[in-house]
Amino acid sequence: MVHPRAARAFVADQDRVTWHDTAVWAVRQKRDRQAHALPEWEELREVAAGIKAHTLSRLDGYLAEFERNATANGATVHWARDAAEHNRIVHGILRGRGATRLVKSKSMLTEECGLNPYLEARGVTVTDTDLGERIVQLAGMPPSHIVMPAIHLKQEEVGELFHRLLGTPEGLSDPTLLTEAARRHLRERFLAADAALTGANFAVAETGGVVVVTNEGNADLGITLAPVHIASVGIEKLVPRLEHLGVFLRLLARSATGQSISAYTSHVHSPRPGGELHIVLVDNGRTATLARPEFRGSLQCIRCAACLNTCPVFRRSGGYSYGYVLQGPIGSVLAPGADPRAHRDLPFASSLCLSCGDVCPVKVDLPDQLYRWRQRLAAEGLASWRRRLAMRVAAFVLARPEWYERAGKLVRWTLRNAPRRLLLSRLNPWARERELPEPSAESFREWYRRERGTGS
Ligand code: SF4
């Protein structure tokens, strides 16, 4: 997947780009206000990063502790090596109980595993119950953002979709009325469900419980009404002790949506009376990442999406340009780990402005990881020939001051003398997306000499 090519359709609609950029940036600003209101914010980040690093360093022991405690609570724990095994396990649980109607609350892990199409091909009706997820499901699209899956759609587009599929009045685009229509539609699905599937934001080794954080209460409704609850949990979601949750819950809501706390934080320890609780612990490449010390830090991610909201590339290219289940800087770091060849372009879809690392609540060093992936992909011959050529030329020029001076002169000459039509043509996509700068009258070196009055 070539990121610039994949971004082309989104970038072509400048109104949408501006609106998407503004909407996502507003969430980043809300996050900033919350973070600045907590004097201990940096301390919380430090502690959270420490807890995660500690847990990952002893993951096998904490997973075994979690399994023991969850089993003692009455849950059935399953282990899935990869996406295919996860999907087989979930389908096996449903088939064994004759369940054909599943309500699902938002889970990026099941997106990662491709669970919906797998189950639907086997006769199971899957209803995503998070409002944004349901919107993209009805539209036949994947989520475009980890936390706000339908952020790329305008309310008029949602209104048109609901009119077509849910029978709302034509032209209705009021968000409150659309939400009310979705609530009525989803309520029927909840009441008819044979089973509920949730993700998990955290799994606590000490208690054997899973913790699900939502703003809509949809996970709770599914768990409470359906006789079977399946929780799909990535093995990196472990935290050792219950008391550690306080650190992460304070960071998560503030980083994700700019709220001081999410509306619902549900702790699930045992099946409801007469019901079943299945917990599927999923690896799907996580132990491979654990085995790469330079990329291990990415497993600390708590999927808050703050790095997406701050990323200038994500804000202006949209989630679908990444071609991976996770987008933005964290997607660009995790995708090549899953398939380096398919996602070789993503680590380069970054300005390396370092903002993603600054906002990350668990201190994943995203800029460093993006940079390391670039190096690794180049060393493995997976960077495109254009990129390799550009880097060779840049390395040659930057290592030779006289060539650097000559290159600067050539660029200035070209900007002054080449026809504007040529500069703004398809040959120069960079300029088509930006203001073409007016060349300065003097080079940086000439300016520096003049300002400093030195001859060197
Ligand atoms: S890498 Fe950090 S900022 Fe990005 S989604 Fe994960 S926790 Fe949030």
Residues whose N, C-alpha, C, O or C-beta is under 5 A from the ligand:
A	BS01	SF4	C301 I302 R303 C304 A305 A306 C307 I330 C356 V359 C360 P361 V362 V364
